[in-house]
Amino acid sequence: MIHRDQALEAGLTAEAIRYKLRARKWNALLPAVYLARPGDPSRRQMLVAALLYAGTGSAIDGVDACRFHGLRAITHDEDFVHVAVPRGATARSTGFVIVRQTGSLIATESTTMLRYVDPATAAISAARRMSRPRAILAALSDVLQRNLATYDELLGAHLDGPPRNSRLAGEALEQLGHGILSVAEADFRKIAAKSKILPPLEFNVWLRLRCGRVLCVDALIQSSAVVHEINGRIAHAREDLFEDMQERHDALTASGLTVLHNAPRRVLRSGDDVIGQLEKCHLVYEGRGMPEGVEVIARAG
């Protein structure tokens, strides 16, 4: 990949550049940006070309930046490259490059040839081009689950962006702000909130059990010491000391808590039954409070 200015600085004349383009020895990808061989560029070459075109201070944005940071819960768009540039930059969207101007400082991570926006900015930028609320929540929760950014960093990136296309990302952040860390948990919270029996649930609460071990429960009702868990512990697998679900259940029960489990599919398809069971357990144990020796040490939201 080479910019016209680089070619001239290297000693090529304007006529030599025109000849290479006419003879198809070079391929003009973007204004003043060339692939110094015939044929189509690779994805990485498209990214390099986008930065050469966008100029100083630019960085790869959106989905490609998400991929660089290890986020996988976002559909890849191979047709376009998104680039963030400082406000006032002359670069405009053209060809396969979509330019986003920002007045905020562009925090970047660099490789030898490429610069990427930070994980929070990348995720918010990509989320704003998505149309399905569940997919947006999955994408933003992936950032938190992988410890790539904090909730405050995601919120800051969202507030720094323009109002356009912000509503769905804002709704997902509202869910995350209540401690929700997965789409299944969001489904559960939505149906639990409709209950006229259950008090407000606390989500993703870290407990220290009688045995001294620490774990994070998906949902907790402290007044009845009832716990609800979504089967599958992906959201906490990197930090939770209990990896086996049966071991988790036994440890919670031995510490005096009552634990209900449901799979994400059952929560989605039979939510009323799930909440009905939770309501019955809560009514049986309402008022007993948290067991002696069990301590709430942190909350996600």
C-alpha positions as CSV (number, residue, x, y, z in Angstrom):
1,M,0.0,0.0,0.0
2,I,1.3,3.5,-0.8
3,H,0.0,7.0,-0.7
4,R,0.7,9.3,-3.7
5,D,2.7,11.6,-1.4
6,Q,4.9,8.7,-0.4
7,A,5.5,7.7,-4.0
8,L,6.6,11.2,-4.9
9,E,8.9,11.4,-1.9
10,A,10.4,8.1,-2.9
11,G,11.4,9.6,-6.3
12,L,8.5,8.6,-8.6
13,T,7.2,11.2,-10.9
14,A,3.6,12.1,-11.5
15,E,3.9,10.6,-15.0
16,A,5.4,7.4,-13.6
17,I,2.4,7.0,-11.2
18,R,-0.1,7.6,-14.1
19,Y,1.7,5.0,-16.2
20,K,1.5,2.3,-13.4
21,L,-2.2,3.0,-13.0
22,R,-2.9,2.9,-16.8
23,A,-0.9,-0.3,-17.2
24,R,-2.7,-1.8,-14.3
25,K,0.6,-2.4,-12.5
26,W,-1.0,-0.5,-9.6
27,N,-4.6,-0.5,-8.4
28,A,-6.2,2.8,-7.2
29,L,-8.2,1.9,-4.1
30,L,-9.0,5.4,-2.8
31,P,-8.1,8.9,-3.8
32,A,-4.3,9.1,-3.8
33,V,-4.0,5.6,-2.3
34,Y,-2.7,2.7,-4.4
35,L,-2.2,-1.0,-4.1
36,A,1.3,-1.4,-5.6
37,R,0.3,-4.6,-7.5
38,P,-2.6,-5.7,-9.7
39,G,-5.7,-7.4,-8.2
40,D,-7.9,-6.9,-5.2
41,P,-6.6,-6.0,-1.8
42,S,-6.8,-8.2,1.3
43,R,-8.8,-7.1,4.3
44,R,-5.7,-5.9,6.1
45,Q,-4.6,-3.9,3.0
46,M,-8.1,-2.3,2.9
47,L,-7.5,-1.2,6.6
48,V,-4.1,0.2,5.8
49,A,-5.5,2.0,2.7
50,A,-8.2,3.6,4.8
51,L,-5.7,5.0,7.3
52,L,-3.5,6.3,4.5
53,Y,-6.5,8.1,3.0
54,A,-7.9,9.4,6.4
55,G,-4.5,10.8,7.5
56,T,-2.8,11.7,10.7
57,G,-4.9,11.1,13.9
58,S,-7.2,8.6,12.3
59,A,-7.9,5.1,13.6
60,I,-9.8,2.0,12.5
61,D,-13.3,2.1,14.1
62,G,-16.3,-0.1,14.5
63,V,-16.4,-3.8,13.7
64,D,-12.7,-4.1,12.6
65,A,-11.6,-2.5,15.8
66,C,-13.9,-4.9,17.8
67,R,-12.3,-7.9,16.0
68,F,-8.8,-6.6,16.8
69,H,-9.7,-6.4,20.5
70,G,-11.1,-9.9,20.5
71,L,-14.9,-9.1,20.5
72,R,-16.8,-11.7,18.5
73,A,-20.5,-10.9,19.3
74,I,-20.7,-8.5,16.3
75,T,-21.4,-9.4,12.7
76,H,-18.5,-8.5,10.4
77,D,-19.2,-6.3,7.4
78,E,-16.6,-7.0,4.8
79,D,-17.8,-4.3,2.4
80,F,-16.8,-1.2,4.4
81,V,-14.0,0.0,6.6
82,H,-15.0,2.4,9.3
83,V,-12.5,5.1,10.4
84,A,-12.7,7.7,13.2
85,V,-11.0,11.0,12.5
86,P,-10.6,14.2,14.5
87,R,-13.2,16.9,14.0
88,G,-12.1,19.2,11.2
89,A,-10.2,16.6,9.3
90,T,-10.6,16.9,5.5
91,A,-11.3,13.1,4.9
92,R,-14.8,12.3,3.9
93,S,-16.5,9.0,3.3
94,T,-15.7,7.5,-0.1
95,G,-15.5,4.1,-1.8
96,F,-15.3,1.4,0.9
97,V,-14.3,3.9,3.7
98,I,-16.9,5.4,6.0
99,V,-15.5,8.3,8.0
100,R,-16.8,9.3,11.4
101,Q,-15.6,12.7,12.8
102,T,-15.4,13.1,16.6
103,G,-14.5,16.0,18.9
104,S,-13.3,13.6,21.6
105,L,-9.7,12.5,22.0
106,I,-9.2,9.3,19.9
107,A,-7.6,6.7,22.2
108,T,-5.8,4.2,20.0
109,E,-3.9,0.9,20.2
110,S,-1.4,0.4,17.4
111,T,0.3,-2.3,15.5
112,T,3.2,-1.9,13.0
113,M,0.8,-0.6,10.3
114,L,-2.5,0.0,11.9
115,R,-4.2,2.1,14.6
116,Y,-7.5,1.1,16.3
117,V,-9.9,2.9,18.6
118,D,-10.2,1.6,22.1
119,P,-12.6,-1.3,22.9
120,A,-15.4,0.8,24.4
121,T,-15.4,3.2,21.5
122,A,-15.3,0.4,19.0
123,A,-18.2,-1.5,20.6
124,I,-20.4,1.6,20.8
125,S,-19.6,2.6,17.3
126,A,-20.5,-0.9,16.0
127,A,-23.6,-1.2,18.2
128,R,-25.0,2.0,16.8
129,R,-25.1,0.5,13.3
130,M,-27.0,-2.6,14.6
131,S,-30.8,-2.8,14.5
132,R,-31.6,-5.7,16.8
133,P,-31.8,-4.9,20.6
134,R,-30.7,-8.4,21.6
135,A,-27.7,-8.4,19.4
136,I,-26.7,-4.9,20.7
137,L,-26.9,-6.1,24.3
138,A,-24.9,-9.2,23.4
139,A,-22.2,-7.1,21.8
140,L,-21.9,-4.6,24.7
141,S,-22.1,-7.2,27.4
142,D,-19.2,-9.1,25.6
143,V,-17.0,-6.1,26.3
144,L,-17.7,-6.4,30.0
145,Q,-17.5,-10.1,30.2
146,R,-14.0,-10.0,28.6
147,N,-12.9,-7.2,30.9
148,L,-11.9,-5.1,27.9
149,A,-13.6,-2.0,29.3
150,T,-15.7,-0.9,32.2
151,Y,-19.3,0.1,32.2
152,D,-18.3,3.7,32.8
153,E,-16.0,3.6,29.7
154,L,-18.9,2.2,27.6
155,L,-21.2,4.9,28.9
156,G,-18.6,7.6,28.3
157,A,-18.1,6.4,24.7
158,H,-21.9,6.5,24.2
159,L,-22.3,10.0,25.6
160,D,-19.4,11.2,23.5
161,G,-21.2,10.1,20.3
162,P,-23.8,12.0,18.4
163,P,-27.6,11.5,19.2
164,R,-28.1,9.8,15.9
165,N,-28.8,6.0,16.2
166,S,-28.2,6.2,19.9
167,R,-31.5,4.9,21.3
168,L,-31.0,1.1,21.1
169,A,-27.4,1.3,22.4
170,G,-28.7,3.5,25.3
171,E,-31.3,1.0,26.2
172,A,-28.7,-1.8,26.2
173,L,-26.5,0.3,28.5
174,E,-29.5,0.8,30.8
175,Q,-29.7,-3.0,31.1
176,L,-26.0,-3.3,31.8
177,G,-26.3,-0.5,34.4
178,H,-28.7,-2.7,36.4
179,G,-26.1,-5.5,36.5
180,I,-27.3,-7.5,33.4
181,L,-24.5,-9.3,31.7
182,S,-26.2,-11.4,29.1
183,V,-29.2,-11.5,26.8
184,A,-30.7,-14.3,28.9
185,E,-30.4,-12.3,32.0
186,A,-32.1,-9.4,30.3
187,D,-35.0,-11.7,29.3
188,F,-35.3,-12.8,32.9
189,R,-35.2,-9.3,34.3
190,K,-37.9,-8.1,31.9
191,I,-40.4,-10.8,33.0
192,A,-39.4,-10.6,36.7
193,A,-40.1,-6.9,36.7
194,K,-43.8,-7.6,35.8
195,S,-44.3,-9.7,39.0
196,K,-46.6,-8.2,41.6
197,I,-45.2,-10.5,44.2
198,L,-41.4,-10.3,43.8
199,P,-39.4,-7.4,45.3
200,P,-36.8,-5.7,43.0
201,L,-34.1,-8.3,42.3
202,E,-30.4,-7.7,42.5
203,F,-28.4,-8.9,39.6
204,N,-24.9,-10.3,39.4
205,V,-24.2,-10.1,43.1
206,W,-20.9,-11.3,44.5
207,L,-21.2,-13.4,47.7
208,R,-18.7,-14.8,50.2
209,L,-20.1,-18.1,51.4
210,R,-19.7,-19.7,54.8
211,C,-16.9,-21.8,53.5
212,G,-15.0,-18.7,52.5
213,R,-15.3,-19.2,48.8
214,V,-16.5,-16.4,46.5
215,L,-19.0,-16.6,43.6
216,C,-21.4,-14.4,41.6
217,V,-25.1,-15.2,41.5
218,D,-27.2,-14.1,38.6
219,A,-30.2,-12.8,40.6
220,L,-30.7,-12.5,44.4
221,I,-33.6,-11.7,46.7
222,Q,-32.0,-10.9,50.0
223,S,-35.3,-10.9,52.1
224,S,-35.9,-14.6,51.3
225,A,-32.3,-15.7,50.5
226,V,-33.5,-17.0,47.1
227,V,-31.1,-17.2,44.2
228,H,-32.0,-17.6,40.5
229,E,-29.3,-18.8,38.1
230,I,-29.2,-18.9,34.3
231,N,-27.6,-22.2,33.3
232,G,-24.2,-21.6,31.8
233,R,-21.6,-19.4,33.5
234,I,-19.9,-17.7,30.6
235,A,-20.4,-14.2,32.0
236,H,-18.4,-15.0,35.2
237,A,-16.1,-17.8,34.1
238,R,-13.0,-15.7,34.2
239,E,-13.4,-14.6,37.8
240,D,-15.8,-17.0,39.5
241,L,-14.2,-19.6,41.8
242,F,-16.9,-22.1,41.0
243,E,-16.8,-23.5,37.5
244,D,-19.0,-26.6,38.0
245,M,-22.7,-25.8,38.2
246,Q,-23.5,-28.7,40.6
247,E,-20.7,-27.6,42.9
248,R,-22.1,-24.1,42.9
249,H,-25.6,-25.3,43.7
250,D,-24.3,-27.5,46.6
251,A,-22.2,-24.7,48.0
252,L,-25.0,-22.2,47.9
253,T,-27.5,-24.7,49.5
254,A,-25.0,-25.7,52.2
255,S,-24.7,-22.0,53.1
256,G,-28.5,-21.7,53.5
257,L,-29.7,-20.2,50.3
258,T,-32.4,-21.6,48.1
259,V,-31.4,-21.9,44.4
260,L,-33.4,-22.2,41.3
261,H,-31.9,-22.9,37.8
262,N,-33.3,-22.3,34.3
263,A,-31.8,-22.5,30.9
264,P,-31.9,-19.4,28.7
265,R,-34.3,-21.1,26.3
266,R,-36.8,-21.9,29.0
267,V,-36.6,-18.3,30.3
268,L,-37.5,-17.1,26.8
269,R,-40.2,-19.6,26.0
270,S,-41.8,-20.2,29.4
271,G,-41.1,-17.1,31.3
272,D,-44.4,-17.1,33.2
273,D,-43.7,-20.6,34.6
274,V,-40.1,-19.6,35.6
275,I,-41.4,-16.5,37.5
276,G,-44.2,-18.5,39.0
277,Q,-41.8,-20.9,40.6
278,L,-39.6,-18.1,41.8
279,E,-42.6,-16.4,43.4
280,K,-43.6,-19.5,45.3
281,C,-40.1,-20.0,46.7
282,H,-39.9,-16.4,47.7
283,L,-43.3,-16.5,49.5
284,V,-42.2,-19.6,51.4
285,Y,-39.0,-18.0,52.7
286,E,-39.9,-14.3,52.8
287,G,-38.6,-12.6,55.9
288,R,-35.8,-15.0,56.8
289,G,-33.1,-12.8,55.4
290,M,-29.6,-13.8,54.4
291,P,-28.1,-16.8,56.1
292,E,-25.6,-16.2,58.9
293,G,-22.0,-16.3,57.5
294,V,-23.0,-15.3,53.9
295,E,-21.8,-11.9,53.0
296,V,-22.6,-9.6,50.0
297,I,-19.3,-8.2,48.9
298,A,-20.0,-6.5,45.6
299,R,-22.7,-5.8,43.1
300,A,-22.3,-5.4,39.3
301,G,-24.9,-2.7,39.0
